[in-house]
Amino acid sequence: MPNTKSAIRRVRRVKKQAKTNRIRKSKYKNAIKQMETLIKSKDKAKIKNYFPNFQSILMQVAKSGVVNKKTASRKISRISKKI
């Protein structure tokens, strides 16, 4: 239990940050799943339309620090090889 005023505020802030990070991580995972299903469906047009959005989502999540930048780059690279 936090004892000081600053510790109490910090607990509130961390709770809010954790919620935001959870949302970002879920957005990241959903983007990867979406891309994988598009690759399995082999619909080139949909893949080409979604790929820039996919890259954008991954780099936004990496920029915020939820996922490492190199991890996001590696995911993008491996997906682009599959296309």
ROMARZA-477426 format. One record per atom (N, C-alpha, C): atom name; residue number from 1; residue in one letter; x, y, z; chain. Coordinates in Angstrom, 3 decimals, decimal comma, always signed. Layout:
BEGIN
  site  pos  code        xx        yy        zz  unit
    CA  NUM     A         X         Y         Z     A
...
//
This chain:
BEGIN
  site  pos  code        xx        yy        zz  unit
     N    1     M    +0,838    -1,186    +0,000     A
    CA    1     M    +0,000    +0,000    +0,000     A
     C    1     M    +0,882    +1,248    +0,000     A
     N    2     P    +0,580    +2,185    -0,879     A
    CA    2     P    +1,370    +3,418    -0,919     A
     C    2     P    +1,103    +4,280    +0,317     A
     N    3     N    +2,171    +4,864    +0,831     A
    CA    3     N    +2,045    +5,662    +2,051     A
     C    3     N    +2,057    +7,161    +1,785     A
     N    4     T    +2,851    +7,584    +0,845     A
    CA    4     T    +2,965    +9,020    +0,588     A
     C    4     T    +1,998    +9,460    -0,503     A
     N    5     K    +1,777   +10,789    -0,566     A
    CA    5     K    +0,877   +11,340    -1,579     A
     C    5     K    +1,378   +11,023    -2,980     A
     N    6     S    +2,681   +11,176    -3,165     A
    CA    6     S    +3,255   +10,947    -4,496     A
     C    6     S    +3,126    +9,475    -4,902     A
     N    7     A    +3,253    +8,581    -3,928     A
    CA    7     A    +3,115    +7,148    -4,206     A
     C    7     A    +1,676    +6,812    -4,594     A
     N    8     I    +0,726    +7,454    -3,959     A
    CA    8     I    -0,692    +7,245    -4,273     A
     C    8     I    -0,967    +7,704    -5,705     A
     N    9     R    -0,440    +8,887    -6,055     A
    CA    9     R    -0,615    +9,394    -7,423     A
     C    9     R    +0,064    +8,481    -8,426     A
     N   10     R    +1,216    +7,988    -8,059     A
    CA   10     R    +1,978    +7,099    -8,947     A
     C   10     R    +1,193    +5,815    -9,236     A
     N   11     V    +0,527    +5,267    -8,234     A
    CA   11     V    -0,283    +4,059    -8,410     A
     C   11     V    -1,384    +4,312    -9,426     A
     N   12     R    -2,053    +5,475    -9,298     A
    CA   12     R    -3,102    +5,835   -10,260     A
     C   12     R    -2,537    +5,940   -11,668     A
     N   13     R    -1,381    +6,593   -11,771     A
    CA   13     R    -0,747    +6,798   -13,083     A
     C   13     R    -0,331    +5,474   -13,725     A
     N   14     V    +0,248    +4,587   -12,930     A
    CA   14     V    +0,696    +3,290   -13,433     A
     C   14     V    -0,494    +2,461   -13,917     A
     N   15     K    -1,599    +2,545   -13,185     A
    CA   15     K    -2,807    +1,821   -13,579     A
     C   15     K    -3,286    +2,286   -14,954     A
     N   16     K    -3,272    +3,599   -15,163     A
    CA   16     K    -3,688    +4,190   -16,432     A
     C   16     K    -2,723    +3,797   -17,562     A
     N   17     Q    -1,435    +3,825   -17,261     A
    CA   17     Q    -0,423    +3,463   -18,253     A
     C   17     Q    -0,532    +1,990   -18,639     A
     N   18     A    -0,797    +1,136   -17,657     A
    CA   18     A    -0,924    -0,294   -17,910     A
     C   18     A    -2,105    -0,560   -18,842     A
     N   19     K    -3,199    +0,156   -18,619     A
    CA   19     K    -4,383    +0,010   -19,467     A
     C   19     K    -4,052    +0,413   -20,909     A
     N   20     T    -3,364    +1,543   -21,062     A
    CA   20     T    -2,972    +2,022   -22,393     A
     C   20     T    -2,052    +1,028   -23,077     A
     N   21     N    -1,081    +0,506   -22,335     A
    CA   21     N    -0,140    -0,465   -22,898     A
     C   21     N    -0,845    -1,750   -23,318     A
     N   22     R    -1,828    -2,167   -22,532     A
    CA   22     R    -2,595    -3,370   -22,865     A
     C   22     R    -3,335    -3,174   -24,187     A
     N   23     I    -3,924    -1,985   -24,359     A
    CA   23     I    -4,644    -1,666   -25,597     A
     C   23     I    -3,683    -1,693   -26,777     A
     N   24     R    -2,520    -1,081   -26,604     A
    CA   24     R    -1,526    -1,047   -27,683     A
     C   24     R    -1,032    -2,437   -28,046     A
     N   25     K    -0,776    -3,257   -27,034     A
    CA   25     K    -0,269    -4,604   -27,290     A
     C   25     K    -1,319    -5,443   -28,021     A
     N   26     S    -2,579    -5,264   -27,655     A
    CA   26     S    -3,651    -6,009   -28,305     A
     C   26     S    -3,803    -5,554   -29,756     A
     N   27     K    -3,629    -4,251   -29,992     A
    CA   27     K    -3,669    -3,698   -31,348     A
     C   27     K    -2,556    -4,326   -32,203     A
     N   28     Y    -1,385    -4,465   -31,615     A
    CA   28     Y    -0,214    -5,067   -32,256     A
     C   28     Y    -0,476    -6,534   -32,621     A
     N   29     K    -0,990    -7,281   -31,653     A
    CA   29     K    -1,267    -8,697   -31,879     A
     C   29     K    -2,351    -8,893   -32,934     A
     N   30     N    -3,393    -8,056   -32,888     A
    CA   30     N    -4,469    -8,152   -33,867     A
     C   30     N    -3,978    -7,850   -35,272     A
     N   31     A    -3,074    -6,891   -35,401     A
    CA   31     A    -2,520    -6,544   -36,714     A
     C   31     A    -1,750    -7,725   -37,293     A
     N   32     I    -0,966    -8,390   -36,449     A
    CA   32     I    -0,190    -9,552   -36,906     A
     C   32     I    -1,125   -10,685   -37,322     A
     N   33     K    -2,146   -10,956   -36,504     A
    CA   33     K    -3,102   -12,013   -36,828     A
     C   33     K    -3,834   -11,717   -38,134     A
     N   34     Q    -4,241   -10,457   -38,297     A
    CA   34     Q    -4,945   -10,034   -39,513     A
     C   34     Q    -4,069   -10,273   -40,739     A
     N   35     M    -2,799    -9,907   -40,634     A
    CA   35     M    -1,871   -10,061   -41,755     A
     C   35     M    -1,657   -11,544   -42,067     A
     N   36     E    -1,528   -12,360   -41,039     A
    CA   36     E    -1,343   -13,805   -41,238     A
     C   36     E    -2,555   -14,423   -41,945     A
     N   37     T    -3,753   -14,021   -41,549     A
    CA   37     T    -4,949   -14,569   -42,194     A
     C   37     T    -5,046   -14,111   -43,648     A
     N   38     L    -4,637   -12,876   -43,919     A
    CA   38     L    -4,631   -12,393   -45,310     A
     C   38     L    -3,628   -13,162   -46,154     A
     N   39     I    -2,475   -13,480   -45,572     A
    CA   39     I    -1,460   -14,249   -46,305     A
     C   39     I    -1,970   -15,654   -46,590     A
     N   40     K    -2,656   -16,255   -45,612     A
    CA   40     K    -3,213   -17,598   -45,812     A
     C   40     K    -4,296   -17,597   -46,887     A
     N   41     S    -5,067   -16,496   -46,962     A
    CA   41     S    -6,136   -16,421   -47,960     A
     C   41     S    -5,589   -16,176   -49,367     A
     N   42     K    -4,323   -15,713   -49,438     A
    CA   42     K    -3,627   -15,473   -50,714     A
     C   42     K    -4,324   -14,445   -51,600     A
     N   43     D    -4,971   -13,471   -50,972     A
    CA   43     D    -5,613   -12,392   -51,726     A
     C   43     D    -4,633   -11,223   -51,827     A
     N   44     K    -3,913   -11,167   -52,948     A
    CA   44     K    -2,833   -10,188   -53,139     A
     C   44     K    -3,309    -8,740   -52,981     A
     N   45     A    -4,496    -8,435   -53,515     A
    CA   45     A    -5,000    -7,061   -53,467     A
     C   45     A    -5,213    -6,601   -52,023     A
     N   46     K    -5,845    -7,457   -51,224     A
    CA   46     K    -6,100    -7,110   -49,825     A
     C   46     K    -4,788    -6,991   -49,046     A
     N   47     I    -3,852    -7,877   -49,342     A
    CA   47     I    -2,556    -7,849   -48,658     A
     C   47     I    -1,842    -6,533   -48,955     A
     N   48     K    -1,809    -6,143   -50,229     A
    CA   48     K    -1,122    -4,901   -50,608     A
     C   48     K    -1,793    -3,670   -50,011     A
     N   49     N    -3,116    -3,717   -49,862     A
    CA   49     N    -3,830    -2,599   -49,250     A
     C   49     N    -3,569    -2,519   -47,746     A
     N   50     Y    -3,471    -3,674   -47,089     A
    CA   50     Y    -3,338    -3,699   -45,636     A
     C   50     Y    -1,891    -3,527   -45,159     A
     N   51     F    -0,914    -3,887   -45,999     A
    CA   51     F    +0,487    -3,883   -45,569     A
     C   51     F    +0,975    -2,531   -45,034     A
     N   52     P    +0,715    -1,386   -45,707     A
    CA   52     P    +1,175    -0,106   -45,142     A
     C   52     P    +0,545    +0,195   -43,777     A
     N   53     N    -0,720    -0,147   -43,625     A
    CA   53     N    -1,409    +0,034   -42,349     A
     C   53     N    -0,779    -0,858   -41,273     A
     N   54     F    -0,451    -2,086   -41,652     A
    CA   54     F    +0,195    -3,054   -40,765     A
     C   54     F    +1,537    -2,503   -40,262     A
     N   55     Q    +2,336    -1,988   -41,194     A
    CA   55     Q    +3,636    -1,412   -40,826     A
     C   55     Q    +3,459    -0,235   -39,874     A
     N   56     S    +2,489    +0,601   -40,174     A
    CA   56     S    +2,229    +1,780   -39,365     A
     C   56     S    +1,865    +1,395   -37,928     A
     N   57     I    +0,989    +0,433   -37,790     A
    CA   57     I    +0,561    -0,015   -36,454     A
     C   57     I    +1,749    -0,543   -35,663     A
     N   58     L    +2,559    -1,396   -36,305     A
    CA   58     L    +3,701    -1,980   -35,606     A
     C   58     L    +4,711    -0,924   -35,175     A
     N   59     M    +4,974    +0,049   -36,037     A
    CA   59     M    +5,947    +1,073   -35,680     A
     C   59     M    +5,405    +2,034   -34,623     A
     N   60     Q    +4,096    +2,282   -34,621     A
    CA   60     Q    +3,495    +3,122   -33,571     A
     C   60     Q    +3,655    +2,454   -32,211     A
     N   61     V    +3,403    +1,156   -32,177     A
    CA   61     V    +3,516    +0,407   -30,920     A
     C   61     V    +4,976    +0,378   -30,473     A
     N   62     A    +5,899    +0,209   -31,430     A
    CA   62     A    +7,323    +0,190   -31,094     A
     C   62     A    +7,779    +1,561   -30,587     A
     N   63     K    +7,266    +2,619   -31,195     A
    CA   63     K    +7,631    +3,979   -30,813     A
     C   63     K    +7,221    +4,274   -29,366     A
     N   64     S    +6,069    +3,739   -28,971     A
    CA   64     S    +5,590    +3,981   -27,613     A
     C   64     S    +6,325    +3,121   -26,591     A
     N   65     G    +7,082    +2,117   -27,049     A
    CA   65     G    +7,897    +1,311   -26,140     A
     C   65     G    +7,229    +0,062   -25,618     A
     N   66     V    +6,042    -0,233   -26,102     A
    CA   66     V    +5,349    -1,441   -25,650     A
     C   66     V    +6,074    -2,671   -26,190     A
     N   67     V    +6,532    -2,572   -27,445     A
    CA   67     V    +7,295    -3,630   -28,084     A
     C   67     V    +8,606    -2,996   -28,547     A
     N   68     N    +9,683    -3,760   -28,480     A
    CA   68     N   +10,977    -3,249   -28,919     A
     C   68     N   +10,953    -2,911   -30,405     A
     N   69     K   +11,669    -1,858   -30,791     A
    CA   69     K   +11,689    -1,408   -32,182     A
     C   69     K   +12,241    -2,491   -33,108     A
     N   70     K   +13,259    -3,187   -32,649     A
    CA   70     K   +13,858    -4,243   -33,471     A
     C   70     K   +12,903    -5,419   -33,661     A
     N   71     T   +12,103    -5,703   -32,653     A
    CA   71     T   +11,109    -6,769   -32,751     A
     C   71     T   +10,077    -6,421   -33,818     A
     N   72     A    +9,605    -5,187   -33,790     A
    CA   72     A    +8,618    -4,737   -34,775     A
     C   72     A    +9,207    -4,785   -36,178     A
     N   73     S   +10,445    -4,346   -36,322     A
    CA   73     S   +11,112    -4,366   -37,625     A
     C   73     S   +11,279    -5,790   -38,130     A
     N   74     R   +11,620    -6,699   -37,230     A
    CA   74     R   +11,788    -8,107   -37,602     A
     C   74     R   +10,471    -8,706   -38,074     A
     N   75     K    +9,380    -8,379   -37,373     A
    CA   75     K    +8,053    -8,878   -37,771     A
     C   75     K    +7,693    -8,366   -39,164     A
     N   76     I    +7,918    -7,060   -39,400     A
    CA   76     I    +7,616    -6,463   -40,697     A
     C   76     I    +8,433    -7,124   -41,790     A
     N   77     S    +9,700    -7,338   -41,515     A
    CA   77     S   +10,604    -7,949   -42,492     A
     C   77     S   +10,157    -9,361   -42,856     A
     N   78     R    +9,832   -10,148   -41,846     A
    CA   78     R    +9,439   -11,544   -42,105     A
     C   78     R    +8,122   -11,631   -42,851     A
     N   79     I    +7,203   -10,718   -42,532     A
    CA   79     I    +5,910   -10,696   -43,245     A
     C   79     I    +6,127   -10,282   -44,689     A
     N   80     S    +6,999    -9,282   -44,894     A
    CA   80     S    +7,219    -8,815   -46,275     A
     C   80     S    +7,893    -9,886   -47,129     A
     N   81     K    +8,686   -10,756   -46,515     A
    CA   81     K    +9,287   -11,881   -47,248     A
     C   81     K    +8,214   -12,859   -47,713     A
     N   82     K    +7,186   -13,046   -46,879     A
    CA   82     K    +6,114   -13,993   -47,207     A
     C   82     K    +5,237   -13,503   -48,340     A
     N   83     I    +5,170   -12,184   -48,507     A
    CA   83     I    +4,302   -11,605   -49,545     A
     C   83     I    +4,859   -11,885   -50,929     A
//
